[in-house]
Amino acid sequence: MNVTIKEFPPDLHARLKAAAEESGRSLTRQIVHLLETAGAPKRTDDSLLLQRIKKNRREMTGRIDQDFLNAAIDDGRS
């Protein structure tokens, strides 16, 4: 399939061409790669996720004790 893009900004073309050269791709393959990446699910960096969890735990108020956990586990079972 061929696609034609009209009125393509020259500065964007230059940036895409430079990125393609850096990655060893043709301009077409670079554009296809970027489109595939844009439509793909985002991957989570586990270390960043762990940092966010730790930060959230520090900012939480109150305590979760065993009675609270038991009530949460039993909720909806009876």
N, CA, C and O of each residue as an XYZ file, in Angstrom:
312
protein
N       0.848     -1.166      0.000
C       0.000      0.000      0.000
C       0.897      1.233      0.000
O       1.908      1.275      0.700
N       0.532      2.196     -0.760
C       1.250      3.465     -0.791
C       0.415      4.535     -0.115
O      -0.808      4.560     -0.252
N       1.072      5.409      0.606
C       0.400      6.517      1.282
C       1.120      7.799      0.897
O       2.350      7.848      0.889
N       0.369      8.816      0.583
C       0.944     10.114      0.260
C       0.499     11.107      1.320
O      -0.683     11.190      1.654
N       1.447     11.847      1.836
C       1.126     12.877      2.828
C       1.358     14.224      2.173
O       2.470     14.536      1.746
N       0.313     15.012      2.098
C       0.410     16.340      1.495
C       0.768     17.368      2.558
O       0.440     17.214      3.735
N       1.437     18.402      2.125
C       1.807     19.518      2.996
C       2.584     19.049      4.222
O       2.322     19.486      5.343
N       3.533     18.163      3.996
C       4.368     17.621      5.076
C       5.369     18.695      5.492
O       6.131     19.177      4.654
N       5.384     19.080      6.770
C       6.279     20.152      7.219
C       7.757     19.790      7.012
O       8.189     18.712      7.421
N       8.523     20.672      6.390
C       9.929     20.388      6.112
C      10.754     20.092      7.370
O      11.636     19.233      7.344
N      10.471     20.801      8.471
C      11.239     20.550      9.707
C      10.941     19.163     10.272
O      11.836     18.508     10.804
N       9.701     18.714     10.162
C       9.350     17.368     10.622
C      10.029     16.323      9.736
O      10.536     15.316     10.231
N      10.034     16.562      8.453
C      10.715     15.649      7.529
C      12.190     15.525      7.897
O      12.737     14.422      7.918
N      12.826     16.642      8.183
C      14.250     16.627      8.540
C      14.484     15.850      9.833
O      15.443     15.085      9.931
N      13.606     16.043     10.833
C      13.765     15.325     12.105
C      13.545     13.832     11.932
O      14.277     13.020     12.499
N      12.535     13.470     11.148
C      12.277     12.044     10.900
C      13.429     11.401     10.134
O      13.832     10.278     10.434
N      13.958     12.120      9.139
C      15.072     11.594      8.358
C      16.306     11.403      9.234
O      17.014     10.405      9.101
N      16.567     12.357     10.129
C      17.713     12.236     11.043
C      17.522     11.056     11.989
O      18.461     10.298     12.234
N      16.314     10.897     12.520
C      16.032      9.779     13.423
C      16.169      8.452     12.687
O      16.661      7.475     13.252
N      15.735      8.412     11.424
C      15.846      7.194     10.627
C      17.311      6.830     10.425
O      17.693      5.667     10.551
N      18.121      7.823     10.114
C      19.548      7.563      9.907
C      20.204      7.068     11.188
O      21.025      6.151     11.155
N      19.844      7.675     12.321
C      20.404      7.257     13.615
C      20.062      5.811     13.944
O      20.875      5.084     14.515
N      18.850      5.401     13.579
C      18.407      4.046     13.921
C      18.709      3.031     12.820
O      18.410      1.846     12.970
N      19.296      3.487     11.722
C      19.629      2.579     10.639
C      18.429      2.146      9.815
O      18.443      1.077      9.206
N      17.393      2.970      9.792
C      16.190      2.654      9.029
C      16.053      3.620      7.864
O      16.637      4.704      7.852
N      15.266      3.197      6.888
C      14.867      4.127      5.838
C      13.822      5.070      6.433
O      13.269      4.805      7.500
N      13.564      6.150      5.744
C      12.545      7.089      6.226
C      11.189      6.393      6.329
O      10.463      6.581      7.304
N      10.853      5.592      5.322
C       9.578      4.867      5.345
C       9.502      3.920      6.534
O       8.499      3.898      7.247
N      10.565      3.132      6.756
C      10.566      2.190      7.882
C      10.501      2.929      9.212
O       9.878      2.443     10.155
N      11.132      4.092      9.304
C      11.077      4.881     10.537
C       9.647      5.333     10.820
O       9.172      5.253     11.953
N       8.972      5.804      9.783
C       7.586      6.263      9.956
C       6.690      5.087     10.340
O       5.840      5.221     11.221
N       6.871      3.928      9.685
C       6.080      2.736     10.036
C       6.370      2.326     11.475
O       5.450      2.001     12.227
N       7.641      2.342     11.860
C       8.018      2.002     13.238
C       7.324      2.929     14.243
O       6.773      2.468     15.242
N       7.356      4.221     13.975
C       6.720      5.178     14.890
C       5.210      4.968     14.971
O       4.623      5.075     16.048
N       4.591      4.674     13.849
C       3.143      4.416     13.859
C       2.815      3.137     14.615
O       1.836      3.090     15.359
N       3.629      2.096     14.429
C       3.410      0.850     15.173
C       3.602      1.074     16.668
O       2.832      0.559     17.478
N       4.613      1.831     17.031
C       4.890      2.115     18.435
C       3.754      2.923     19.061
O       3.370      2.684     20.206
N       3.226      3.870     18.309
C       2.146      4.721     18.830
C       0.895      3.904     19.121
O       0.140      4.230     20.037
N       0.669      2.849     18.350
C      -0.528      2.043     18.540
C      -0.348      0.867     19.471
O      -1.309      0.153     19.761
N       0.876      0.651     19.948
C       1.157     -0.501     20.813
C       0.866     -0.151     22.275
O       0.966      1.011     22.668
N       0.505     -1.158     23.078
C       0.309     -0.897     24.508
C       1.613     -0.410     25.141
O       2.702     -0.833     24.751
N       1.490      0.457     26.092
C       2.662      1.002     26.780
C       3.240     -0.036     27.725
O       2.507     -0.704     28.455
N       4.553     -0.165     27.707
C       5.232     -1.066     28.635
C       5.546     -0.302     29.902
O       5.901      0.876     29.857
N       5.416     -0.971     31.025
C       5.673     -0.352     32.314
C       7.078     -0.700     32.775
O       7.492     -1.859     32.748
N       7.790      0.312     33.193
C       9.115      0.108     33.773
C       8.892     -0.326     35.216
O       8.391      0.452     36.028
N       9.264     -1.574     35.543
C       8.997     -2.123     36.875
C       9.625     -1.294     37.983
O       9.030     -1.137     39.048
N      10.820     -0.762     37.748
C      11.474      0.017     38.810
C      10.717      1.316     39.052
O      10.592      1.748     40.198
N      10.206      1.951     37.989
C       9.420      3.175     38.170
C       8.092      2.868     38.861
O       7.627      3.640     39.699
N       7.487      1.737     38.503
C       6.238      1.335     39.144
C       6.459      1.105     40.632
O       5.652      1.543     41.453
N       7.534      0.430     40.986
C       7.840      0.181     42.387
C       8.075      1.493     43.139
O       7.642      1.634     44.282
N       8.747      2.439     42.518
C       8.958      3.754     43.150
C       7.626      4.442     43.416
O       7.430      5.028     44.481
N       6.698      4.374     42.441
C       5.384      5.002     42.628
C       4.612      4.324     43.753
O       3.948      4.995     44.544
N       4.694      2.990     43.829
C       4.005      2.262     44.901
C       4.555      2.672     46.257
O       3.788      2.933     47.184
N       5.884      2.733     46.383
C       6.497      3.125     47.650
C       6.109      4.548     48.031
O       5.836      4.828     49.198
N       6.084      5.438     47.060
C       5.690      6.835     47.314
C       4.244      6.883     47.798
O       3.930      7.582     48.761
N       3.363      6.140     47.129
C       1.953      6.119     47.531
C       1.782      5.558     48.937
O       0.965      6.058     49.710
N       2.542      4.532     49.272
C       2.456      3.952     50.618
C       2.870      4.966     51.677
O       2.242      5.064     52.731
N       3.942      5.729     51.388
C       4.391      6.738     52.354
C       3.338      7.816     52.559
O       3.203      8.359     53.655
N       2.588      8.125     51.499
C       1.606      9.203     51.567
C       0.255      8.751     52.103
O      -0.599      9.588     52.395
N       0.045      7.442     52.241
C      -1.236      6.942     52.749
C      -1.375      7.263     54.230
O      -0.409      7.209     54.991
N      -2.589      7.594     54.614
C      -2.866      7.816     56.032
C      -3.657      6.631     56.557
O      -4.342      5.941     55.801
N      -3.558      6.406     57.843
C      -4.278      5.294     58.453
C      -3.509      3.988     58.322
O      -2.489      3.903     57.638
N      -4.023      2.997     58.986
C      -3.365      1.693     58.985
C      -4.365      0.638     58.553
O      -5.569      0.776     58.767
N      -3.860     -0.396     57.954
C      -4.690     -1.552     57.617
C      -4.279     -2.660     58.571
O      -3.154     -3.157     58.526
N      -5.229     -3.042     59.450
C      -4.917     -4.095     60.405
C      -5.594     -5.398     59.984
O      -6.308     -5.442     58.982
N      -5.365     -6.443     60.750
C      -5.898     -7.764     60.396
C      -7.417     -7.774     60.373
O      -8.010     -8.431     59.518
N      -8.071     -7.053     61.301
C      -9.538     -7.004     61.308
C     -10.063     -6.389     60.012
O     -11.037     -6.874     59.436
N      -9.415     -5.324     59.561
C      -9.821     -4.685     58.305
C      -9.651     -5.656     57.135
O     -10.535     -5.775     56.286
N      -8.503     -6.352     57.098
C      -8.268     -7.315     56.040
C      -9.282     -8.448     56.050
O      -9.782     -8.843     54.996
N      -9.590     -8.974     57.234
C     -10.579    -10.058     57.337
C     -11.944     -9.589     56.855
O     -12.640    -10.315     56.145
N     -12.326     -8.373     57.240
C     -13.617     -7.845     56.799
C     -13.640     -7.668     55.275
O     -14.651     -7.940     54.629
N     -12.526     -7.213     54.714
C     -12.456     -7.034     53.255
C     -12.532     -8.381     52.545
O     -13.185     -8.499     51.508
N     -11.875     -9.391     53.091
C     -11.904    -10.731     52.502
C     -13.295    -11.331     52.578
O     -13.757    -11.969     51.632
N     -13.965    -11.124     53.710
C     -15.286    -11.711     53.914
C     -16.389    -10.917     53.233
O     -17.504    -11.420     53.091
N     -16.112     -9.701     52.812
C     -17.129     -8.842     52.199
C     -17.704     -9.528     50.981
O     -16.971     -9.901     50.065
N     -18.984     -9.690     50.968
C     -19.662    -10.307     49.831
C     -19.716    -11.818     49.851
O     -20.312    -12.420     48.959
N     -19.105    -12.455     50.854
C     -19.129    -13.921     50.904
C     -20.361    -14.450     51.623
O     -20.730    -15.611     51.446
N     -20.989    -13.630     52.414
C     -22.135    -14.157     53.164
C     -23.448    -13.865     52.506
O     -24.497    -14.248     53.024
